Amino acid sequence: RRHLGSDFGRCRGCATTTWYFTYRRFDDEGLAVELARGRVSAVYTIWEPPTWRTARGLKLGATEGQVTKSVGAVVPVTCNGYTQLLAGTTVYTIVDGRLWGFGLMPARGSPCR
């Protein structure tokens, strides 16, 4: 809350406590923060926020090939309708061959959300 503020929505159907920080109330695009025991356990984009990019300059919408070229070795995990490319605790979400989102996830547990 110190960095993102207190204007967030709470997911009512999520398995873990999840807060949504979006551009406008009830908007689809923004950032999700998952909490475990009162501490941040995962952070990831929701939908496809415009102009967001990784620290390496990789933009949302990049091809899967551009992601692997930029990131290097990844472990692909097939989820229902999308693929997660794992590089350590960083996760790159691929939908229809394009980078749809990214985030930081715990080392253990399923990256399929």
Disulfide bonds with the S-S distance in Angstrom:
Cys11-Cys14 2.01
Cys79-Cys112 1.94
